[in-house]
Each structure stands twice: as structure tokens, then as C-alpha cells.
Amino acid sequence: MSNDTFTSLRINLAEQSSKYSVGLKPASALLSQQLATWFSQEDFLMQAAIPFGGTAGSSTWTDNALALQESILNGTYSIRLEVRSASEMKGALGAYSSTGTTNEATIYLNGDWLETASNDSVSRVLLEELGHDFDHRLNSGLDSQGDEGQLFASMVGDRVLSAEEQAAIASENDSGVLKIDEQDVAVEFATVNINNANLNFSTPVPKVGTGTAQGNIVLYTGVYTGVTGVTGVTGVDAIVTTANVAPNITITDPDYSGTATTDQGNLTGFFSPRLQGTTAANGTGATFNIQFIEAGSYKNNTNTGTPITLQNVKLNSYDIDARQYQTFRGFNVASLISTGGQIEYATDSSGVTKFTSTSDANLTGDVTTTQNGRVQITYDEVSRINLNVGSNNYGLQSGIAYYFLEFGQGQPWTPTTLSVPKLDLDGSTVGNNYQTTFTEKGSAVSVANSNISVTDPDNTNIASATITLTNAQASDLLAAGTLPTGITASSYNATTGTITLSGSATLANYQTAIRAVTFNNTSNNPSTTARTVNVVVNDGGFVSNTATTTINVTPVNDPPVIDLDGSTAGNDYQTTFTEKGSAVSVANSNISVTDPDNTNIALATITLTNAQASDLLAAGTLPPGITASSYNATTGTITLTGSATLANYQTAI
């Protein structure tokens, strides 16, 4: 064993090797930054109840949550981490056990995968496993429903989940058993690594209904059987849930296997739903959620199984014709015929890309070879696919719409490959995020470092960028400075915290434009909550990854202001003492003491600068907490001390 400490993580490696230490350090640095931002949210308790809500609302849960928050922010949180072989991990990239083999909470990582994994991938898996540990701590050992680790990782990564995806995560069973050092260890899994899978949807087993109605569930067994070298995992099954069916839509067949003239080449291994709708249903359709699970792990009583993540997956959608459409999200590359094709595409602000047929014609013949109606989607990693299919004109095919989806390489073709743009706000650090500091009354700070990069393998221009201040506080402002030619900025929308840059311009010019967007706060007493700014770019077809800027706010102690006479201009006071008369106060009754960032005053000094013979300053009855020094005739000074409210110091003076 070797022991290394990275940020707040104590690493106990299962091999005498430093190669994992080197790989884990940059990933843990990124992780530390992400956790600090998430745990600093003003509504932290409300946010924590979303993934970890098993016993939320109880005083114990609240106490546990606040204790966890404190340990994360002060750097005292720690957890044991072991690196194990792929066979021991059953192919999982990561797993969590509340007891491990040493009776302490342990995260397990797949060493074979760790050797080549990117920092972002390692950070993502660690986030999910840490989520399991946080859930265990907050709920005193009770496991919240569903895969709380995955939900937490999505929240920290600012990935917007659809309602269907949230429901699917909430219904998952993420538990399993690993054999570690000859002991059976109960764990919660992150993912399983299967590369370049060819998936076969030919063996449907109806579980709830037949798949034709909303809420129906169909299990496909033996979707992938080529798993090798992974102990205990024989293959992959898939749960297909009919998540939504729009009004005026009928699913006539949840997985059509016919090969008529209009759909030749439709193989039984395809997933091929068939819809029928009236013209009132134009623009709508049905949504299917495909969840990959470990073969044989399906549980009839919960309709869930042990989740699996597949890596390097291709999904071909054939025969997109006659105004039909399909939507996908979370992919890395899309391929389609750009010349002579009939498909247009657009991505919304949540990252969902809609591929739509621009033709009224109905394609005929072999669906796998009609290239102008085909889209191929490539995922680096995917555990579930949220597929929405529909049509903008059901009247073109007598109301019937066919969809043919094949997982795998598919038939050879020569498409144009379209990549998702990549945004990195700080090229000098691991990951795509940036961290900076704003000082009260200081200059506005940019939302990106000077070495920001915007890349796009298949585009030289960007169409727009959206910068969103997600947790704006009083007097916060985003503003755009001087922008390159061709790029314009919207006004800052204080309601949404958003400023939008638009206009087709080069990648370099958008780098400059994003740098020109700054954060400022004009308050004399700004909130010290770390601000979170999310940035995405859009190349006109696809939206990039979300890169995040964390802005720490450093306050400045503003000096208090005293006005000895509120009834006159300025801050001074004039009065008259009559020989042998009563002593006079050094301030009028409407004296005011103000302080923009403090409610208390620590001391006050009253100095008679030109004392004459027999002159004297004296303090009368003072409010509680304030005491007066004796009058110093040499310096002409009397001092009031003791922390007390502004109002009490007004009375004391």
C-alpha cells in the first residue's frame, strides 16, 4: 500500500506504484474546486436534499448536512480510495462501499481504466462515488432512492437533466457486490466499461404493458454478450421505458420488425418504434428512455437493474424522412450527409439536438443504404439514451411514422462528421473551468482567463455564446466591454443572470469576446458567496460543453461615517458653552454613525485639539458594553471602547 493525500482525499493505493498518484492529482484538484463551489451555495441545504433526500427534513439530516458542508469547506473531509484491477471491479470504473474491507468508507477505482482516463473522466467518476458517501453520511446509513451519486455528479457538473432522465435516475438500483481480497463487499456502482459495442434489440420481454402506453416498460435481454475479462458480468440488457406519449399519438408498435417496401433493411436487432398520429399531433411524438443494465440484474419488483455505462457507442438513425424528427443529447459527434441530404439540425439551450427531415418525400428501399435520411450519433460514454421521436406532418404518410435505430457501425457510408465545439476558460489548469477573485470596490474581473480556448474540429466560426451568472447577489452585474467586429452583446438580464453574445465570428474572436465579459458588484457590502458563471458557445448547430467560472469575492472593511449634526450640511456640529453654565455635549441629538459593512463600532476617540486652562472632557452615563477612559489633559483626549451597536455609540458620543 502507498498513502498520498490529494486536496481532502486520502489515497490508499492497492499497488506499490506511484503512477496512480500522478494521474489522480490534477483530477482531484478539479474535483476540489467543483466541491467548494457546490457546497458554498446559499441554498445548500435545499440543493443537497435533491440527491440525498432520504431523511431530509429531520434535524439529524440537517445537522449531518451542515457538518459535511463545514468539513468540505475547511478541508477536513477525507475518504479512503483504492485502485483495483478491472476484473476485481467487474469492469466498473468506480464503486463505493460504506465499509470496504477495512470497516471504513472506501471508493474503488478501476486501475486499467485509470491509466488512460482523462482528468475530466476521473473527476466525473469520483464525483459520483463521493455522492454515495455524502448520501451515506447525511442519511445515517440509509441509501436514498435511485442513483443519488449520478444525480449529484450531474448537479455539480451543471448538466441540465430532463424530467424523464431525473425519473430514470430516481428509479435506478445502483447496488452490487464486488469480491475484494476474498471478501464480498457490497458497493454502489458508477459505470461499466464496454468499448465499441454492437447492440442487439431482438429479444423484448414486456414487463409493464407492452411498450405502447406511457409508463410501459420492456426489458431487452442479451443486448450485448461480448463482455470478456470482466468477472461476474456476462453481458448487457436494456430497459426501455415509454416515458411520454403526446395527445393524438398512438404507438402502433413499440418495436416494429417488418421489412415492407418502405422499410427494407429493418433488422430484428434494430429498435424500431412506429407511431400514428392525426394532424393535430404535428410537432409532437413519443419519448423512450433506454437504460443499460448488467445482464440478469433486472428486478421485477422494482423494474430496475444494476446500471452500466457503455463507452464508444455509435447509434444510427435511418429513414428520417417526410418531416419526421428525432432528438439526442450528450453525444460527442454527429454524422450526416451535408450535400444532397434532407436533414437539418438545431440545438437548444439545454443541449438537446433536434434532427429534422426537410423533405415531404417518403424514402423507399433499404433504410440502411438511403444515406440522405441517416444520422449517426457517437457517444464517448452513455448509460441511458433519452430518445424523442415525432413528426411535423403526420399527413404525409397517412399518419404513420417509422423510426429505425441501429447501435453499431452500421452500413458503410461517406458522411460529414460534425463535432461539438469545446470551450476551456483557463488553459493553464486541469479541466475547462476558471477561478478568479473580485475585490470589493476593485476593478471588474473577466469571466475567462487570457488563455481561454474555443475549438471546433469542423467549424471556423461560432454563432453565439451565452454567459449566465447562476447565483446572482444584490448589486451583481455582468457587462460586455469592447467586442470584436461582428459580435454584439445583449443587455444583462438581471432576472436570468444572462448576457448573450451573437453574430458569426471566428473562434479567436469569440475567445476575445468572452474575455471582454466582466463581473462587477457596486455594493459597499457585497455578499461573499462565491459566484458561479456558466459559459457555453454555439456553432450554429451544436452547443458546447458548459465551462464554469468561480468568482470568489473579497470584502473590504469600509470606514464608518460620523455626522455630529444631522440638521446641517456636512458632518460637523457647532454649539455654545456659557461660563458657569451647564456642560454641553460634543454632538447634536440627531448625531448619526453609519457603517456599510458593520453593525457594531469598536471604539470612538474624542479630542479637544486646542484645550485652554480649566477645559475638561467627561463622559456621562454610557450604554451597556461601552466604557470611557479618563480625560487625558496632555493630549486632550477621551476614548470610548467596547463593541456596541451604531445606535449605542451615537448615544455614548
N, C-alpha and C positions, 0 to 999 in steps of 0.2 A: 504494500500500500504506500502511496505517497500523498502528502497533505499540502494543499495550496489554498490560499484564500483570495478570492476574486470579489471585489466590492464586498457585498454582505453574504456571499456564498462560500461555504467551506467545502472544498472539493476533496473527496476521498476516492482516489482512482483505484480501479481493480487490477491495474498492471503497473510494473515498475517502469514507467515511461513518462517522459516529460512532453511528448508530442501532443497530448490532450490539453495540457496546461497552456501551451502556446495557442492552440485553437480556441480555447474557451475564454481567454482573457478579453479579446475585443468583443465577443458576443455578450459577455457579462457586463461590459462597460455600457453597451447599448441598452441592455436589459435594466441596469441600474437607473439610467436616465428615464426610461419609459415608466418604471415603477414609481419613481419620485414624482413624476408629473401626475400620474393617475391617483396616487394616494394624497396629493396636495389639493385635490378638488374641494371646493367649499361644500358641495353636496355629496361628499364622500360616502356617508352612511347610506344615502338613497341609492347611489350608484352600486355600492357593494351588495345591496340587497337583491339586485337583479340576478347576478350569477350565483350568489351564496346565500340565498334566502330561505334555507331550510328551516331555521328557527328565528328568522328576522322578526323584530318587534319585541322580543323578550329582552329584559335588562341584561341577561348574561350575554346574549348575542352582541348587544351594543357595547358592553364592556370589552368583550373579546375583540370586536372590530376596532375600537379606539386603541387598544393595546397593540394590535397588529400594525395599525397606522403609525403609531409612535415608533415601533421597532424598525419599520421600513425607513422612516424619515431620519431617524438618528443613527442608522447603520448598525443596529444591534441584531437585526434578524439574521438567522443562519439556518442552513439545512444541509444535510448530508447528501452527497452526489457520488454515484458510482458509474463507471463506464464498463459495459459488459459486451460480450460478443453478440452478433446478430442472431445466432442460434439460441442463445440464452434468452434473448429478448423476443423470441418468436417473430422476428422481423420488425418489431415495433421500433420506432425511432426513439420514443421515450415512454416512461411509465413512472407511476408514483405509488408508493406504499407508505401507510402511516406508521408501520413498524419495521419494515425491511427485515434483514436477518440479524440486526443488532439491537432490536427493540427501540429504534428511533426512526423518525420520518426520513425517507430516502427517495431521491429521484434517481432513476436509472436511465442512462443514455446508451444508444447503440454505437459501439466503438467503430464498427465497419463503416457506418454512415458518417460518423463524426469526422473521419479522416479527410473527407472531401466536401462536407457540407459547408454552405456559405454561412457567414455570420448572421445574416437575416434569418436563415432557416433554423440555426441553432437557437437563436433568441426566441423565435416563434414557438419552438417545441418546449423550451424551458418555461416560457410564459404559461403555456397550457398546463405543464406539470406543477408549477408554482401555484396555479389556480386551484388545483386539487388540494394542495397543502393549506392554502388560505381557507378554503371551504371547510377542511377538517378542523382548523383552529377556531373559526368563527362559530361553527355549529357543534362544538364539543364532541366531535367524532361522528356526527350524523352526516351522511352523504346527501347533498341536495339533489333534487330530481334532475335527471338528464346529465349531459356532459358539461358540467359547470366550468371545467378547465378550458374547453374550446370557446365557450361563450365569453369568458374572461379575456382570453387572448384576443378575440375579435374586438372587444370593447377597448382594450389597451391600444390595439393597433388601429383604432378608429375606423374599422371596417363596418359599414352600414349593412346590417342584416335585414333581409325581407322578413315579413311576418311568417311566411312558410318556413324559412330557414331557422328562425327562432323556435318555432314549434317543433321542428325536427330535432334540434339540439336538445330541447327540453324533454323529448321522449326517448333519447338515446340511453342505452345501457353501456357504460364505458368501463365496466369492471372485467377482470380476468385473473388468471393465475400464471405466474412465472416460477420456474424452478431455479433458484439461486443457491449455489453452494449446497445442493442436495436438499434444500428446503423449499416447500411450496409457499410462495409469497403472494398474497392477494394484492393486486395492483389495479390502478385505473390507467388505461392505455391512452396514448396520444395518437399514434398513427402506425401503419404497417407499410413497408416499402416494397412495392411491386413495380418493376420498370417495363415500359413499352407493352402494356397488356393488350391482348386481343380478347374482347369480352363477348360472351355468347348469351343472348337473351332468348333462349329457346325452350326453357323449362319453367313456365309460370305455375305457381301454386297459390291460388286465391286464399287469402287469409281473412279479410274483412270485405264482403261483397266480391264483385268480380273485376273491379277496376273502372267501372263505368260511371260511378257516382262519387261525389265529393266525400272524402273521408275513407274511401275504399283503399285496401292495402293488398298488394300482390307480391309474394316472395318469388324471386327468380333464383333457383339453385344452380350451382356449378357454373356461374358466370365466368369464373377463371379457375382453371385447375392446374396451371403450370407452375405453382409455387414449389421451389426447391430450396433445400438448405435452411429452412425455417422450421425449427422444431415445434410441433403442435399445431401448425397451420397448414391445412391441406388445400385450401383454395379460398375463393371469394364468392359470396352470394350478394344479392342486391334486393333491397326493399324498395318497391315503387309505390308511393302514396299519391293518390289523386287528390291534390291539395285544394284545387279550386275548379269549379265548372261555372262559366258565366251563364246568365239567363239566356234563354233561347238557343242554348247549345246542348246537343246530345252527343255523348261519346258512344258511337255505334259499335266500336271495337277498340278496347284498350291496347291491343297489340295485334294488328291486322297481319295476317300471314299470306294473303292472296298474291297472285302474280298475274293479274289481268293485263290487257294490252297497255293500260295506262301506268302500270306499276311493275313491269318486268324487272327482274333482278332483285326483288324484295326477298331476302333470305330469311329463314326462320330465326336466325340469330340476331336479326335487327330488332330494335324496339320501334314499333310502328303504330302509334295511335291513329285512329280515324275519327274525325268529328263530322257532325252535320249541324248546320245552323240556318236560321232564317236571315233575311236581310237586316232584321232588327239587331242581329248579333254582330254585324260588321264591326271590325275593330276589336273584337274580343275573342276568347277561346278558352283553353283549359291549361292548368298548371300541374305538372307532375314533378314530384320530388324523388330523385333516385339516390338512395343511401347505400354505400358499400359496407358490407359487414363480413366478419370472419365466417367461413363456411361452417355450417352446422350450429351456429351460435344463436339462431333465431329462437325467441321465447314466445310461445303462443299467448301466454297470459299477459304479456306487456307489449307484444308486437314490436319488439326491439331485438337488436343483436349487438355483438361487440364490433365497434366501428373500425374500419380500415381506411387508410389513405393510400391511394394509388399514385404512383409517380410516372411522369412522361406518358400521358394518356392522350390519344387522338380520338376525336369524335367527329364523324362525317354525317352531315345532314344533307340528304339527297332530295331532289324533286321539289325545291322551293319555287313554286310557280303560281300563276293565277292569283296574284295579290296576297298570297299567304306570307306569314311571318313566323320567326322563332327568335327567342331571346336567350342570351347566355351571359354569364358574368364570371369574373375570377380567372379568366384564361390569360395566357401569355402571348399567343399568336393566333391569328385567324387567316385562313387562306381561301381565296375565291377567284373566279375568272373576272379580271377587270376589263378586258376588251371583248366585247360581244356578249358579256354576261347580262343577267337580268336582275341582279340583286344590289340593293342599296343598303347602307347600314348607318346607324347613328347610336351614340352612347349617351345616356342621361347622366345627371349629376351623381347618382348613386353607383355608377359603374356598370349598369346593365346595358348591354349592346343588343339592339334590335336589328335583325337581318330581314329585309322585306323584298318580296318579288315586285318588280316594277312593270311586269307584263300581265296582260289579260289572258295570254295563251296558256294552254294546258300542255305541259311536256308529255311526250309519249315515248314508249320504248323502254330500254333498260335504264332504270333510275340511276344505276351506279356509273353509267357512262355519259349521261347528259350533264356535261361539266358546267354549263352556264346556269344551272339551278342548284349547284352544290356549294356548301360551305364546310370547311374543315377547321375545327377548333382544337388547339393544343393546350393542355394543362401541364404545368410542371408538377403540381400536386393537386389532388382533388379527392375529397372524401364524400361529397354529395354534389349533385347537379340539380339545380332548380330550373326546370325547363318549362317555358311558357310558349305554347303554340296557338296560332289563330289565323284569321284571315280578315282582310279588309273588304272582301267582296265574296260572300258565300254564294251569290247568284251565278258566278262564273262556272261552277262545277255542279250545278243542281243542288247546291248547298252542302256538298261533300268536300272535305279537305283531308288529304293524306299526308302523313309525315313519316319519313324513313330515316332512322338513325342507326349508324353502324359504328361501334367502337373498334378502332384499329387503324391500320394504314389505309385501308380501302383500296379501290382500283387506282392504278397509276394515272396521273394527270399532271398538267402543267399550269398550276395556278399562280397568282400573285400572292406573295406572303406579306401580310400586314401585321406589324408588331405594335404592341402597346408602348407608348412613349414612357421614358424613365426619367424621374426627377430626383436629384440629390441636392439638398440645400446646403450641404457642407462637405466638400470633397476631402477635407483633412481628417474626418472622423469615420468610424465604422458606421455602416448603415446609411440612411438617406436623410436623417434628421439634423437639426441645428439647435444650438443652445446659446443664448446671449443674455445680457443683463441691461436693464433700463434703470437709470438712477433718477430719482425724483428731481425735477427742475433741470435735468440734464437734456442733452440733445435726443431727438427721436432716434430709434435704432431700427436697422433694416431687418426684415424677416428672413434674410438669407445671407450666408457668408459670401465673401468676394469670390470664392472658388465654386460657386453654385454650378451645377451642370444639368442641362436638359438634352437628352439624347433620344433619337428615334431612328431605328435602322432603315425605315422606308419612307421617311419624310424629312425634308429640309426645313419645313416651316411648321409653326404651331399656330393654331387658330385662336385660342383663348387660354386664360389662366384664372383660377378662382382662389382667392385668399380669404380664409374665414377665421375670425377670432372667435373661438368656440365658447369661451367663458369670460366675456367682456365684463369689466367692472366699471364703476362710476368714473366718468371723465376719460375713459379709454377712447382711442381713435386710431384707425388705420388711414393712411393717406398715401397717395402716389405722387412722387416727385416728377422730375423731368423724364419723359419716356422717349424711347427711340421712335423714329418716324414709322408711321403705320400702326402704332399701338395706342389705343386710348383707354382711359380708366373710367369706370363708373364712379359716382359718388359713393362714399362709405354708407352702407345701410346699417344703422345702429341697431335695428331690430334683429337682423340676421347675423350681424357681425361680419358682413361680407363686402369685399371690393372685387370687382371683376375687370380683368384686362382683356381686351378684344382687338381683333384685327390680325390678318395673316402676316406673319413676320418670321424671320429666321430664328433658329434655335438660339443663337448667340444673342439676338436682340431680346428674346424673351427672358434669357438669363439676366440681362441688364435691367429689363422692366421689372422683374420680380424683386431684384435688389433695390429698385427705386421705391418699393412699397415699404413704409416705415410704421412702427408703432410708437405712440406717444400717449402720455397722460398728463393733463394740465392741472391736476389737483395738487394742493399743498399737503394733502394727506392721503396718498394713493393706497389702495389695498395692496398688501404684499403677496397676495395669491399669485403663484406663477401662472402666467398666461399661456394658453395653448393656441397656436395658429396653424391651421391645416392648409396646405397648398397642393393643388392639382393643376395639371396642364392638359389641354385637349388638342389633338392634332387634326380635328375636324371629323374624326371617325371614332377614335378611342380616347378614353380618359386614362391618364397615367396613374401610377401608384400615388397614395396620399403620403406626402412628406410633412413632417411636423416640426415647427419651431417652438421651443420652450423659452419664454421670456421671464427671467427672474427679475423681480422688482426690488430695488434697494431704496429704502426710505431715507430722507434727510430730516434731521431734527430742526424744524423751523423755529426761529426765536419767537418768544412771546411778545405781544404788543401791549403797552400800557397807555391808557388815556386818563389823565388825572381829572379831567373835566369834560364830560360828555356834552355839555351845553355850549361849548365854544369850539371854534375851528382849531385844528391841531390837537396836540396831546398834553398841553401844559395847563397849569392852574395858577390863578392869582387870587390872593386873599389879603386881609389886613389884620395885623395884631395891634391892639391898643394897650399902651403902657398901663400896667396894673390890672389889665382886663384878663379874661379867661384865655387859656391856651387855645390855639387854633390848629385844626387838622391840616396835614400837608396835602390832602386831596379833597375834592368835592364829593358830595354824597352820590353823584352819578359816575363815579370812577368805574372804568372797565378794564379788565385784564383778559385778553384773548390769546389763544394758542391753537394754531390749525391742527396740530397733531398730538396734543396732550390735554388731558382734563385736569391735571394737577400742576401746581407750582412747587418748586423745592425750596426757594428762598427769595427774599427781597432785601435790597440794600438801600437805605435812605441816608443821604449825605448832605449835610449843611456845608456848602462849599466855602462860605465866607463868614464863618462864625465870629461874632463880636462878644465883648465882655458880657458875662452872665447869660449868654444864649444856652439853650438846652433843648434836646430832642428827647421825648419819652414815649413809651408805649403804654397804652391803657389796657383794658380787658381784651384778650385775644381769643379767637375761636379755638376750639379743641385741636390739638395737633400742631399748633404754631407757638413758638417761643421767641422771645426778644432778647437780644444781648443788652448789656449795659451801654449807655451812651459813651462813646469814646471822644472826649473833648479834643484830643490831639488831631484826630482825623475828621471829626465832625460826623461820625457815622454811627448808625444803629442798624443792626441786622436782624431780620426775621427769618427763622428757619423752621423746617419740618414740612413734609409733603402734605399738601392740603389742596382742596378744590380751588378753582379760579375765583369763585364767589367768596370763599373764606379769606383768600388773600386780598380781595378788594376790601373786605371788612377790616382786616388786620392793618392794611396801609392807612 
